[in-house]
Amino acid sequence: MDNFTITMEHSEESIRRLSKVQYDTFSVLTKVMWYLTCAVSLALGVGLIGQLDETPRLLLAAFGAIALMNIGASAKARADKVIAAVKQKGEFPRTTLTFKDDEIGIEERSGKTGSMKYGSILRLIRDDEYWYLFISRTAAYMLPITGLNGQVSPARFEALLQKKTGLEFSRPFSLLRVNLPDLVAGLRRRKKK
């Protein structure tokens, strides 16, 4: 394998996106339960199911609406904390990863260097613009798909990374794309951890 290098220059937007992808990836059960709770509360609140008095219906409708608007609030709060800490330091993180045969070289903006084995990667996630290499439930390297700058095609890079890690790329959980096999697979992955 040739060495491929990708640099990620973080911003407020990228930190918010990473936090949301982390939540969508590792909080599938929580997210599904919240959506179900919201749906049942709203259905009871507007009288689609059950026969309740006006006050409990209004309370359930209000709860369902407020809860629905706050799904993912923990991801937003986490991103806000990280952004505040980064702003206090003065500059957003920049990380350069060099993908080698047996390891991934890591260089931070500060000049700090290190490396990690491919086996250290817990989960491979991809969306339309970024790859996310999760090394834990709360830490990941985020890489722009356009960051390869012609070194290799994105499809070839993904295939090489999947081979080295023994993992498959997947997309963050979304109710817009959910199907029963994906939901079951997500719940099985959660049980293994």
N, C-alpha and C positions, 0 to 999 in steps of 0.2 A: 504494500500500500504506500502510495506517495504521501507526503505530508501535506495536509490541507489546513489552512489557517483562516479563522473567522474571528472578527472583532465585533463586540457588542458595546455600543455607547448608550448607556441608559439615560432615560429622561423620566419626567413625571408620568407621561403616557405609558411608557414601557413598564414602569413599576406597577402601575394600576392594572395593566393588562396581565402581567405575570401573576399578580395576586389573584385576579379573577380566574385565570386558568388553573392555578393551584387549587382554589376552592372548587371549581367545576370538576377537577380531576379526582380529588381526594375526599370530597364531601357529597358524593352521589346520593347515598342513602339519606343523609340529612336534607338535601335539597328535594328529593322526591317526597319525603315525609312532610316537609313544609308546604309543598304544592298541594298535596292531598289534604292537609289540615286547612289550608286556605280555601280550597274548593268546597270542602264539606261545610266550613263555616259560612261561606258565601251562599251556598245552596240552602242551608238552614235559615240564613238571614233574610233571603228574598222569598222564602216560602216554597222553593222548588221541592224540598223534602221536609217532612215533619210538619207538625201543626203546633207552633209556639205562639205565645202572647207577643205583643208588639215590642215590649222592652227587651226581652231576650233576643228577639230577631234583630233589632237594631244593634245590640251589642255584638252579636255574632257577625253581622254584616260589616260593622266597623272593624272588628278584630281581623276578619278575613282580608279586608282591603288593606289595612295597615301592615299586616304580616306579609301580604303579597308584594307590597312596595319595598319591604325590607329584606327580601330574600337576597342573600349575598352581602348583607351589611357588614358582616365580620371581615370579608375580603376587602371591602372599602376601608374599613377602620384600620386594618393591618397595613394597607398601602399608604394611608395617610400618616401612620406612625413612621414607616420607613422613609417616606418623602421628607418628613420633618427632620428626622435624624440626618439624612443626606444633606439637606439644606444647611443644617448646623455645621456640618463638616466643610461645606463650601463647594463641592463638586460631585457630580453624579458618577457612579462607578463606570469604569471601562475595563472590559476583560477580553483578552485575546486567547483563544483556544487553538492549539496546534494538534491536529489529529495525526498520530504516528501509528506505526504497526502495533506496538504493545501498550501504549499509554496515550493519555491526552495531556499535553503541556499546557500550563495555565500561567498567564502573566497579567497582573493587575496594573491599573494606572499608577499606583504607588511604586511600581518596580518589583513588588513581591512576586516571586515565582514559585511554582510547585507543579505537581502532576497528580493524575489519578488514573487508576486502571479502569478499563471499560466495564469490568464487573462491578464497579462502584455505582453504576447508574441503575436506579430503581425503576424508572419509567421513562419512555420516550413518547412525547406528545408533539403534535404538529397542528398549527392552524394555517390560515392562508398566508401569513407573513413571517411566522417565526417557528423555530424548533425549540423545544423545551426539554432539557436533559435533567430530569429530577434525580437528585442524589439523596433526597429524603422527602418526607411529606411536606416539609416547609422550606426546602432549599433547592434551587434549580439554576442551571445555566440557560440563559435565553439567547438564541442566536438568530439573526436575520437570515432568511432564506436567500436574499440577494447578496449576502455577505461572502459568498464563495468567489465572486468576481471572476467567473469563468475557469476557475481551477479544475472544476469537475461539475457535472450537471447535478442539480438538486436530487434527482431520482437516484443517480449513482451514489451520491454521498449518503443518502438515506439507506440504500441497500448495504453499503459498507458498514455503516453504524449499526444497523440491525444485525448483521453477521457478527460483528465484534462483541456486541452486548448480549446476543441471544434473545433480544426483545423485539417487539413489533411496534411501529409508530401507530398511535391512535389519536383521535381528536378529543378535545375536552367535551365532557358530558353536556348535552343540550336537549331539552325537551322537544325542540323543533326537529331533531334528528333521531330521537330515541325510538328503538324498537325492542321487542322483548329479548331477543338474543343479546343485544348490547347491554341492556339493563342487567340481565343475569350475569354476563361476563364481568361487568363492573362490580357487582356485589361479590362475585367469587374472588376477584382480585383484592377486594377490601378484606375479606375473611383471611386471606393468606398473609396479610401484613400484621 
